Amino acid sequence: MLERRGIIVHPEELDNKWLDDIEKAGINVLGLHPVGGWRANLTLKEAVERHQTPEFQALLKRAKEMGVTVEYEAHALRYLMPKELFEEHPDWFRMDDKGERVSDHNMCAMNEEALEYLADSTEKLTRTLDTGSDRFFWWADDVEGGAVCHCDKCRDLSPSDQLMKITNAMLKGVKRVKPEGKIAFLAYHDALVPPTKVAADEGVFLEYAPIGRDSHRPMNDAGCEKNVSEGHALKELIAFFGKENSQVLEYWMDNSRFSNWTKPPKAMPLDEAVMKEDVAYYRGLGFESITSFGCYLGPDYRELHGQPPVQPYGDILKSVE
């Protein structure tokens, strides 16, 4: 049986009914994902505040008693490197392709002072949102299409190389809290190929998230242009990072995506046939952990559409060797 069988929900959607469903479905990893996009720094701030409330702590305590590992997975960079720093430290932020320093997304990946600040702020966030797991998922900003640094030191680094520098810096902060701690390199959007110039520090593992895929065609369908594009370097990513701790972050249950990130949520049938093929494919490649976003399936979904397909999802994850 697959050792780590996960689901990822928005913190504000987590309730005891979700925990009931997780327990019945045999899911043993619960990811908490503050909403991404341009408000990711604000939703992470809200998640930090919610995390400290007695009501949310009671949910986390119950999950632990169920034997469920809880892990935050968040686009954290703008929270960790707030744009308010720009006025005093513009060189900490990325240079756009016009040669201007901008505070919109991500950062200068080669500024050592900025990377040390990032390590410090990651240490604080890791302490604040420590759930007991030694795996952390602090991601760069939720953008694509060139939101990288073009300064003299960064311009020859690919998006994956810049992300690798940033991820290594965040790992330093994680390890100050937990020496055995690990952090995910999120292969996503512009970083779907391995780095070529920056090595991964020990403790970085692969998390693969093919958001641009067609979720109604198997990932290894050679006739599906979207899936071929999203997966063209998957074997190279595994070769670079190794199979140990590797995780697939899928979208089979992501009703926020199927609802175009707009509420009220739509009804979401799980494409079980595609999921079964995908899970077998990923396991064949050597992935040790498989999870999926399960957002927009909370109380409002249940009120509108009834029970979401958590049980068949969990059954498929349990069925794979």
Secondary structure as a PSIPRED ss2 file (coil, helix, strand):
# PSIPRED VFORMAT (PSIPRED V4.0)

   1 M C   1.000  0.000  0.000
   2 L C   1.000  0.000  0.000
   3 E C   1.000  0.000  0.000
   4 R E   0.000  0.000  1.000
   5 R E   0.000  0.000  1.000
   6 G E   0.000  0.000  1.000
   7 I E   0.000  0.000  1.000
   8 I E   0.000  0.000  1.000
   9 V E   0.000  0.000  1.000
  10 H C   1.000  0.000  0.000
  11 P H   0.000  1.000  0.000
  12 E H   0.000  1.000  0.000
  13 E H   0.000  1.000  0.000
  14 L C   1.000  0.000  0.000
  15 D C   1.000  0.000  0.000
  16 N H   0.000  1.000  0.000
  17 K H   0.000  1.000  0.000
  18 W H   0.000  1.000  0.000
  19 L H   0.000  1.000  0.000
  20 D H   0.000  1.000  0.000
  21 D H   0.000  1.000  0.000
  22 I H   0.000  1.000  0.000
  23 E H   0.000  1.000  0.000
  24 K H   0.000  1.000  0.000
  25 A H   0.000  1.000  0.000
  26 G C   1.000  0.000  0.000
  27 I C   1.000  0.000  0.000
  28 N C   1.000  0.000  0.000
  29 V E   0.000  0.000  1.000
  30 L E   0.000  0.000  1.000
  31 G E   0.000  0.000  1.000
  32 L E   0.000  0.000  1.000
  33 H C   1.000  0.000  0.000
  34 P C   1.000  0.000  0.000
  35 V C   1.000  0.000  0.000
  36 G C   1.000  0.000  0.000
  37 G H   0.000  1.000  0.000
  38 W H   0.000  1.000  0.000
  39 R H   0.000  1.000  0.000
  40 A H   0.000  1.000  0.000
  41 N H   0.000  1.000  0.000
  42 L H   0.000  1.000  0.000
  43 T H   0.000  1.000  0.000
  44 L H   0.000  1.000  0.000
  45 K H   0.000  1.000  0.000
  46 E H   0.000  1.000  0.000
  47 A H   0.000  1.000  0.000
  48 V H   0.000  1.000  0.000
  49 E H   0.000  1.000  0.000
  50 R H   0.000  1.000  0.000
  51 H H   0.000  1.000  0.000
  52 Q C   1.000  0.000  0.000
  53 T C   1.000  0.000  0.000
  54 P H   0.000  1.000  0.000
  55 E H   0.000  1.000  0.000
  56 F H   0.000  1.000  0.000
  57 Q H   0.000  1.000  0.000
  58 A H   0.000  1.000  0.000
  59 L H   0.000  1.000  0.000
  60 L H   0.000  1.000  0.000
  61 K H   0.000  1.000  0.000
  62 R H   0.000  1.000  0.000
  63 A H   0.000  1.000  0.000
  64 K H   0.000  1.000  0.000
  65 E H   0.000  1.000  0.000
  66 M C   1.000  0.000  0.000
  67 G C   1.000  0.000  0.000
  68 V C   1.000  0.000  0.000
  69 T E   0.000  0.000  1.000
  70 V E   0.000  0.000  1.000
  71 E E   0.000  0.000  1.000
  72 Y E   0.000  0.000  1.000
  73 E E   0.000  0.000  1.000
  74 A E   0.000  0.000  1.000
  75 H E   0.000  0.000  1.000
  76 A C   1.000  0.000  0.000
  77 L H   0.000  1.000  0.000
  78 R H   0.000  1.000  0.000
  79 Y H   0.000  1.000  0.000
  80 L H   0.000  1.000  0.000
  81 M C   1.000  0.000  0.000
  82 P C   1.000  0.000  0.000
  83 K H   0.000  1.000  0.000
  84 E H   0.000  1.000  0.000
  85 L H   0.000  1.000  0.000
  86 F C   1.000  0.000  0.000
  87 E C   1.000  0.000  0.000
  88 E C   1.000  0.000  0.000
  89 H C   1.000  0.000  0.000
  90 P H   0.000  1.000  0.000
  91 D H   0.000  1.000  0.000
  92 W H   0.000  1.000  0.000
  93 F C   1.000  0.000  0.000
  94 R C   1.000  0.000  0.000
  95 M E   0.000  0.000  1.000
  96 D C   1.000  0.000  0.000
  97 D C   1.000  0.000  0.000
  98 K C   1.000  0.000  0.000
  99 G C   1.000  0.000  0.000
 100 E C   1.000  0.000  0.000
 101 R E   0.000  0.000  1.000
 102 V C   1.000  0.000  0.000
 103 S C   1.000  0.000  0.000
 104 D C   1.000  0.000  0.000
 105 H C   1.000  0.000  0.000
 106 N C   1.000  0.000  0.000
 107 M C   1.000  0.000  0.000
 108 C C   1.000  0.000  0.000
 109 A C   1.000  0.000  0.000
 110 M C   1.000  0.000  0.000
 111 N C   1.000  0.000  0.000
 112 E H   0.000  1.000  0.000
 113 E H   0.000  1.000  0.000
 114 A H   0.000  1.000  0.000
 115 L H   0.000  1.000  0.000
 116 E H   0.000  1.000  0.000
 117 Y H   0.000  1.000  0.000
 118 L H   0.000  1.000  0.000
 119 A H   0.000  1.000  0.000
 120 D H   0.000  1.000  0.000
 121 S H   0.000  1.000  0.000
 122 T H   0.000  1.000  0.000
 123 E H   0.000  1.000  0.000
 124 K H   0.000  1.000  0.000
 125 L H   0.000  1.000  0.000
 126 T H   0.000  1.000  0.000
 127 R H   0.000  1.000  0.000
 128 T H   0.000  1.000  0.000
 129 L C   1.000  0.000  0.000
 130 D C   1.000  0.000  0.000
 131 T C   1.000  0.000  0.000
 132 G C   1.000  0.000  0.000
 133 S C   1.000  0.000  0.000
 134 D C   1.000  0.000  0.000
 135 R E   0.000  0.000  1.000
 136 F E   0.000  0.000  1.000
 137 F E   0.000  0.000  1.000
 138 W E   0.000  0.000  1.000
 139 W E   0.000  0.000  1.000
 140 A C   1.000  0.000  0.000
 141 D C   1.000  0.000  0.000
 142 D C   1.000  0.000  0.000
 143 V C   1.000  0.000  0.000
 144 E C   1.000  0.000  0.000
 145 G C   1.000  0.000  0.000
 146 G C   1.000  0.000  0.000
 147 A C   1.000  0.000  0.000
 148 V C   1.000  0.000  0.000
 149 C C   1.000  0.000  0.000
 150 H C   1.000  0.000  0.000
 151 C C   1.000  0.000  0.000
 152 D C   1.000  0.000  0.000
 153 K C   1.000  0.000  0.000
 154 C C   1.000  0.000  0.000
 155 R C   1.000  0.000  0.000
 156 D C   1.000  0.000  0.000
 157 L C   1.000  0.000  0.000
 158 S C   1.000  0.000  0.000
 159 P H   0.000  1.000  0.000
 160 S H   0.000  1.000  0.000
 161 D H   0.000  1.000  0.000
 162 Q H   0.000  1.000  0.000
 163 L H   0.000  1.000  0.000
 164 M H   0.000  1.000  0.000
 165 K H   0.000  1.000  0.000
 166 I H   0.000  1.000  0.000
 167 T H   0.000  1.000  0.000
 168 N H   0.000  1.000  0.000
 169 A H   0.000  1.000  0.000
 170 M H   0.000  1.000  0.000
 171 L H   0.000  1.000  0.000
 172 K H   0.000  1.000  0.000
 173 G H   0.000  1.000  0.000
 174 V H   0.000  1.000  0.000
 175 K H   0.000  1.000  0.000
 176 R H   0.000  1.000  0.000
 177 V H   0.000  1.000  0.000
 178 K C   1.000  0.000  0.000
 179 P C   1.000  0.000  0.000
 180 E C   1.000  0.000  0.000
 181 G C   1.000  0.000  0.000
 182 K E   0.000  0.000  1.000
 183 I E   0.000  0.000  1.000
 184 A E   0.000  0.000  1.000
 185 F E   0.000  0.000  1.000
 186 L E   0.000  0.000  1.000
 187 A E   0.000  0.000  1.000
 188 Y C   1.000  0.000  0.000
 189 H H   0.000  1.000  0.000
 190 D H   0.000  1.000  0.000
 191 A H   0.000  1.000  0.000
 192 L C   1.000  0.000  0.000
 193 V C   1.000  0.000  0.000
 194 P C   1.000  0.000  0.000
 195 P C   1.000  0.000  0.000
 196 T C   1.000  0.000  0.000
 197 K C   1.000  0.000  0.000
 198 V C   1.000  0.000  0.000
 199 A C   1.000  0.000  0.000
 200 A C   1.000  0.000  0.000
 201 D C   1.000  0.000  0.000
 202 E C   1.000  0.000  0.000
 203 G C   1.000  0.000  0.000
 204 V E   0.000  0.000  1.000
 205 F E   0.000  0.000  1.000
 206 L E   0.000  0.000  1.000
 207 E E   0.000  0.000  1.000
 208 Y E   0.000  0.000  1.000
 209 A C   1.000  0.000  0.000
 210 P C   1.000  0.000  0.000
 211 I C   1.000  0.000  0.000
 212 G C   1.000  0.000  0.000
 213 R C   1.000  0.000  0.000
 214 D C   1.000  0.000  0.000
 215 S C   1.000  0.000  0.000
 216 H C   1.000  0.000  0.000
 217 R C   1.000  0.000  0.000
 218 P C   1.000  0.000  0.000
 219 M C   1.000  0.000  0.000
 220 N C   1.000  0.000  0.000
 221 D C   1.000  0.000  0.000
 222 A C   1.000  0.000  0.000
 223 G C   1.000  0.000  0.000
 224 C C   1.000  0.000  0.000
 225 E H   0.000  1.000  0.000
 226 K H   0.000  1.000  0.000
 227 N H   0.000  1.000  0.000
 228 V H   0.000  1.000  0.000
 229 S H   0.000  1.000  0.000
 230 E H   0.000  1.000  0.000
 231 G H   0.000  1.000  0.000
 232 H C   1.000  0.000  0.000
 233 A C   1.000  0.000  0.000
 234 L H   0.000  1.000  0.000
 235 K H   0.000  1.000  0.000
 236 E H   0.000  1.000  0.000
 237 L H   0.000  1.000  0.000
 238 I H   0.000  1.000  0.000
 239 A H   0.000  1.000  0.000
 240 F H   0.000  1.000  0.000
 241 F H   0.000  1.000  0.000
 242 G C   1.000  0.000  0.000
 243 K C   1.000  0.000  0.000
 244 E C   1.000  0.000  0.000
 245 N C   1.000  0.000  0.000
 246 S C   1.000  0.000  0.000
 247 Q E   0.000  0.000  1.000
 248 V E   0.000  0.000  1.000
 249 L E   0.000  0.000  1.000
 250 E E   0.000  0.000  1.000
 251 Y C   1.000  0.000  0.000
 252 W C   1.000  0.000  0.000
 253 M C   1.000  0.000  0.000
 254 D C   1.000  0.000  0.000
 255 N H   0.000  1.000  0.000
 256 S H   0.000  1.000  0.000
 257 R H   0.000  1.000  0.000
 258 F H   0.000  1.000  0.000
 259 S C   1.000  0.000  0.000
 260 N C   1.000  0.000  0.000
 261 W C   1.000  0.000  0.000
 262 T C   1.000  0.000  0.000
 263 K C   1.000  0.000  0.000
 264 P C   1.000  0.000  0.000
 265 P C   1.000  0.000  0.000
 266 K C   1.000  0.000  0.000
 267 A C   1.000  0.000  0.000
 268 M C   1.000  0.000  0.000
 269 P C   1.000  0.000  0.000
 270 L C   1.000  0.000  0.000
 271 D C   1.000  0.000  0.000
 272 E H   0.000  1.000  0.000
 273 A H   0.000  1.000  0.000
 274 V H   0.000  1.000  0.000
 275 M H   0.000  1.000  0.000
 276 K H   0.000  1.000  0.000
 277 E H   0.000  1.000  0.000
 278 D H   0.000  1.000  0.000
 279 V H   0.000  1.000  0.000
 280 A H   0.000  1.000  0.000
 281 Y H   0.000  1.000  0.000
 282 Y H   0.000  1.000  0.000
 283 R H   0.000  1.000  0.000
 284 G H   0.000  1.000  0.000
 285 L H   0.000  1.000  0.000
 286 G C   1.000  0.000  0.000
 287 F C   1.000  0.000  0.000
 288 E C   1.000  0.000  0.000
 289 S E   0.000  0.000  1.000
 290 I E   0.000  0.000  1.000
 291 T E   0.000  0.000  1.000
 292 S E   0.000  0.000  1.000
 293 F E   0.000  0.000  1.000
 294 G C   1.000  0.000  0.000
 295 C C   1.000  0.000  0.000
 296 Y C   1.000  0.000  0.000
 297 L C   1.000  0.000  0.000
 298 G C   1.000  0.000  0.000
 299 P H   0.000  1.000  0.000
 300 D H   0.000  1.000  0.000
 301 Y H   0.000  1.000  0.000
 302 R H   0.000  1.000  0.000
 303 E H   0.000  1.000  0.000
 304 L H   0.000  1.000  0.000
 305 H H   0.000  1.000  0.000
 306 G C   1.000  0.000  0.000
 307 Q C   1.000  0.000  0.000
 308 P C   1.000  0.000  0.000
 309 P C   1.000  0.000  0.000
 310 V H   0.000  1.000  0.000
 311 Q H   0.000  1.000  0.000
 312 P H   0.000  1.000  0.000
 313 Y H   0.000  1.000  0.000
 314 G H   0.000  1.000  0.000
 315 D H   0.000  1.000  0.000
 316 I H   0.000  1.000  0.000
 317 L H   0.000  1.000  0.000
 318 K H   0.000  1.000  0.000
 319 S H   0.000  1.000  0.000
 320 V C   1.000  0.000  0.000
 321 E C   1.000  0.000  0.000
